């Protein structure tokens, strides 16, 4: 691996989640779509997204709140399947049921909360997962992905990667 590829990869991995996602949005539409299909194939609760469960008055369930900053995502309710186990359902703030990968009932409260976060852009879950996925790419794969950026964007990114530490941005 060349020093240039290593340095560019290190720089991109140091970008904040929002900044990295803004950069990725500048990829050609087909490249970005392919990246999203792979990185966001299944709902997960990403590291860095903290959820709180608060009592929901009038429901056998909880209000789900993302923390730091506080954002109400929706609610979870619990039901018992006829002759079966307890299951949890997720509902958006507007009262719409949440479905993820064709599933609309979960056996664990945490899975239902992850599906709710995944379905709610306000949570930032997809942004966090996409950024983590890109940071986990090998140096070569990351460089190949970044090479699809418009030339002026890629050039500015390379300049920033090689700017001496402590210099003005």
Buried (B, 14 or more C-beta within 10 A) or exposed (E): EEEEBEBBBEBBBEBEBEEBBEBBEBBEEEBBEEBBEEBBEEBBBBEEBEBEBEEBEEEEBBBBBBEEEEBBBBBBBBEEEEEEEEBBBBBBBEEEEBEBEEEEBBEEBEBBBBBBBBBBEEBBBBBBBBBBBBBEBEBEEBBEBBEBBEEEEBEEBBEEBEEEEEEEE
